[in-house]
Amino acid sequence: MAEPVEVNRAGVLEGIAHGFLGRRGGVSTGEVAGLNAGLGAGDDDRAVAQNRALAVGAVLPGAELVTVYQIHSPDCVVAQQAWPLDQRPRADAIVTKVPGLLLGIVTADCAPVLFADREAGVIGAAHAGWKGAIGGVTDRTIAAMEGLGARRDRIAAAIGPCIAQASYEVDQAFRDHFLESDAASGDCFAAGQAGHWQFDLEGYVARRLESAGIGAVERLRLDTYAAAERFYSYRRATHRGEASYGRQLSLIGL
């Protein structure tokens, strides 16, 4: 019997169709074995399409999947309808208030963030790698949701599987870049080996969300790097010398 799709959910989004998926339950084989949802992972396109269909079925059956061409930017788009894969806008966050749409973000160490204002019926999804996070992708997502009628103090957000601080070593130049942009971000770095630091991406994203004044923030505290059987990880694949790496999908819909 095929392994079921694993869906990780957040308490703050209870009652909203959503899920942070990993690699369990898919049809891909080889280095990207499992539920690979990444079109740029060197996988068979038919396997990726089947995996995406399995993911939709596990979270909101019958919904139309909406994704973007992710570029590590702070840019957010509004989805009024699903668009063809070859016409995806270049952005890293999506918001909507249209029932039947399922917003999807792919990640492989970066932080996926799902948002909802239940009362307004407005949802969002953001891809927050370190570039997007420091650039304000979560702030722009919140602002775009407000443009659709959401209210900041009613928005709940959950941060899904991403690389954890213990697994994320960075150099001094990386830390200096953050401190120049955001002096308060020093709390997100722990001293590591000489000249290096351990960066808390999830903690940084959570702090940005909390500083924005939204209603609730939840961290799932799932480390993509450490759990090879559950999640894809760019850094782990690089350290192992693997030729490719998969991407997991995080979904939220109405």
Salt bridges, closest charged atoms under 4 A:
GLU3 OE2 - ARG24 NE 3.86
GLU6 OE1 - ARG24 NH1 3.38
GLU6 OE2 - ARG230 NH2 2.60
ASP44 OD2 - ARG46 NH2 3.04
ASP75 OD1 - ARG140 NH1 2.86
ASP92 OD1 - HIS127 ND1 2.59
ASP117 OD1 - ARG154 NE 3.12
GLU119 OE2 - ARG154 NH1 3.52
ASP139 OD2 - ARG208 NH2 2.61
GLU146 OE1 - ARG152 NH2 2.88
ASP153 OD1 - ARG151 NE 2.72
ASP182 OD2 - ARG207 NH2 2.60
GLU242 OE2 - ARG240 NH1 3.78
